[in-house]
Amino acid sequence: MTRLTIQALAFPSFLKLCALTSFALGLFFGVVAFIASLLDANVRVQLLVTELTGIAAGIAAIPVAPILLTMFGVLAAPVAFLPFKWLLRAIGGIDVTGDWVSAAPTSGDEALR
């Protein structure tokens, strides 16, 4: 595992991060709704003009929740980017630990050598 400090993030990377995080959160909510529907909780899903309840709603929530939350995350990313950028600068960056793959160098990277 390698530790990195992220001091700045480009908008396309931030957009990907928002989309991935929103998708994962939507998948979690969809699975929770499905499990709740199996336990006879009051689960309802509105699909355009059709309203589903019960286990059918739980099954429908698994694909619908990630799609909706991903769309919300992508639409919210442009609004959240500047506050994220300012906060990242104010706290001096974020330490991230993980496995990293180096990208192929670009012409701008070669100029730095």
C-alpha positions in Angstrom: 0.0 0.0 0.0 1.2 3.4 -0.9 0.3 6.7 0.8 -0.3 9.8 -1.3 -1.4 13.3 -0.4 -3.9 14.8 -2.8 -3.6 18.6 -2.8 -5.6 19.3 -5.9 -8.0 17.3 -8.1 -9.0 18.1 -11.7 -12.7 18.5 -12.4 -12.9 15.3 -14.6 -11.4 13.3 -11.8 -13.8 14.9 -9.3 -16.7 14.1 -11.6 -15.7 10.4 -11.8 -15.3 10.3 -8.0 -18.7 11.8 -7.5 -20.3 9.4 -10.0 -18.7 6.3 -8.5 -19.5 7.3 -4.9 -23.1 8.1 -5.8 -23.5 4.8 -7.7 -22.1 2.8 -4.7 -24.4 4.7 -2.3 -27.4 4.0 -4.6 -26.5 0.3 -4.8 -26.4 0.2 -1.0 -29.8 1.9 -0.7 -31.2 -0.4 -3.3 -30.0 -3.5 -1.5 -31.3 -2.2 1.8 -34.7 -1.5 0.3 -34.8 -5.0 -1.1 -33.9 -6.6 2.2 -36.5 -4.3 3.9 -39.1 -5.5 1.4 -38.3 -9.1 2.3 -38.9 -8.2 6.0 -42.4 -6.8 5.2 -41.3 -3.1 5.6 -43.4 -0.5 3.7 -41.2 -0.1 0.6 -42.5 2.0 -2.3 -40.9 2.8 -5.6 -42.4 5.3 -8.1 -41.5 4.5 -11.7 -42.9 7.3 -13.8 -46.7 6.7 -13.4 -46.5 3.3 -11.8 -46.1 2.8 -8.1 -44.7 -0.5 -6.9 -44.9 -1.7 -3.3 -43.6 -4.7 -1.3 -41.1 -7.2 -2.8 -41.7 -5.8 -6.3 -40.6 -2.4 -5.1 -37.5 -4.0 -3.4 -36.5 -5.7 -6.6 -37.0 -2.5 -8.6 -35.0 -0.5 -6.1 -31.8 -2.5 -6.8 -31.3 -1.0 -10.3 -33.3 2.2 -9.9 -31.6 3.6 -6.8 -28.0 3.5 -8.3 -29.2 5.1 -11.6 -31.0 7.9 -9.8 -28.2 8.6 -7.3 -25.5 8.5 -10.0 -27.5 11.1 -12.0 -27.8 13.2 -8.9 -24.1 12.9 -8.1 -23.1 13.9 -11.7 -25.5 16.9 -11.6 -24.3 18.0 -8.2 -20.6 17.7 -9.0 -20.3 21.1 -10.9 -21.9 22.9 -7.9 -19.7 21.0 -5.3 -16.4 21.3 -7.2 -15.4 24.8 -6.1 -16.2 24.3 -2.4 -14.4 21.0 -2.5 -11.4 22.6 -4.1 -11.3 25.5 -1.5 -11.7 23.0 1.4 -9.0 20.8 0.0 -6.6 23.8 -0.2 -7.7 25.0 3.3 -6.9 21.7 5.0 -3.7 21.2 3.1 -4.8 18.1 1.2 -6.1 14.6 1.9 -3.9 11.6 2.7 -5.0 8.6 0.7 -3.7 5.1 1.1 -4.1 2.4 -1.6 -2.6 0.6 -4.5 -1.8 2.9 -7.4 -1.0 2.3 -11.1 1.1 5.0 -12.8 -0.4 6.5 -15.9 1.6 6.8 -19.1 3.6 10.0 -19.1 2.2 12.8 -21.2 4.2 15.4 -23.1 3.8 17.8 -20.2 5.2 15.2 -17.7 8.3 14.8 -19.9 9.0 18.5 -19.7 9.2 18.2 -15.9 12.1 15.7 -16.1 
